[in-house]
Amino acid sequence: MGAGWVAGVTRARALRTRCLGAEGIREVAASRTLDDALRYLAATPYRHDVTSGATPAEAQRAVSATLLWHLRVLAGWQPAAGADAIRALAAGFEISNTEHHLRALAADSRQPGAERLRPPAYRLGALAIAWTQLAGTRTPSELRTALAASVWGDPGGDSPAAVATGMRVSAAVRLATAVPDVARWAAARLALLFGREVFIVGRRVPDVSTRRAARLLGPRAVDAGSYADFRQALPTTARWLLDDVDDATDLWRAEARWWEAVERDGLELLRRSHFGPQPVVGAVALLSADAWRTRGALELAARGGGPGDWPAEVLDAPG
């Protein structure tokens, strides 16, 4: 047991207090206006980036930015293995930055100066994987080349769809390798992504990303010609998420179920008594699930709704 893990796990357990929690999320969801919800958040752990008058998208992004800040702080307390695990779990922030960067590049090619309209990039700090190199690219083809030269790997194209899918597939495979305790999260999330792309959107996943996805989903699943065959061919690590999702049009139901599992497993990992990566991973899971629920509650508040109009699985959180 190293001193680094003692400090890292202690910090991880302390960060649970930064979650809004079920009661706070219900308060946000019950707000009749977005401004009411933002005023409530101003007295919570999400206050740092929340500002009055924000649009729904800006408010949700502020919640995500607060989550990222907590993960950066947590990573700073970890030994190398712990920081690597958090970096793998936080890969979605670099994906988001890259997607916005690519859209800005495409817009700027049609209307010079449009690139300046993109939202500010998430500040990744030590959680960056290859963002410095990606941010410096000036064309979609340059971006693809930079991805191919990094641990992200070649996405198989430079279109927004190819890059987004390729990076998410790569992130899932890397997470399953870097954090074996959560391999089933990675596999199930990848199954959801692949199922949506192929059987809902009807978009062909580039060959390089399909081969990469097969490492977690198996070759039979990624080559399946129908949703029924796809679901049947999935390994147990991924099939659990789609157990009763009989039709591809119902895949949306699996999103909340995935977050429920992440939150439940994260709580169990955080409660582990030993000093090592598991409690740290658990803290990341709980913080991330709390932020997801809070973003959903903000969306409801922006629509003038209330908790009675929102799916229970979004608002209910374990104690």
Sequence and secondary structure as in RCSB ss.txt:
>XXXX:A:sequence
MGAGWVAGVTRARALRTRCLGAEGIREVAASRTLDDALRYLAATPYRHDVTSGATPAEAQRAVSATLLWHLRVLA
GWQPAAGADAIRALAAGFEISNTEHHLRALAADSRQPGAERLRPPAYRLGALAIAWTQLAGTRTPSELRTALAAS
VWGDPGGDSPAAVATGMRVSAAVRLATAVPDVARWAAARLALLFGREVFIVGRRVPDVSTRRAARLLGPRAVDAG
SYADFRQALPTTARWLLDDVDDATDLWRAEARWWEAVERDGLELLRRSHFGPQPVVGAVALLSADAWRTRGALEL
AARGGGPGDWPAEVLDAPG
>XXXX:A:secstr
  HHHHHHHHHHHHGGGGS HHHHHHHHHH SSHHHHHHHHTTSTTTTT  TT  HHHHHHHHHHHHHHHHHHHH
HTS HHHHHHHHHHTHHHHHHHHHHHHHHHHHHHHSTTGGGGS      GGG SSHHHHHT  SHHHHHHHHHTS
TT   S SSHHHHHHHHHHHHHHHHHHH GGGHHHHHHHHHHHHHIIIIII     HHHHHHHHHHH HHHHT S
SHHHHHHHS HHHHGGGTT  SGGGTHHHHHHHHHHHHHHHHHHHT  SSSHHHHHHHHHHHHHHHHHHHHHHHH
HHTT  GGGS HHHH    
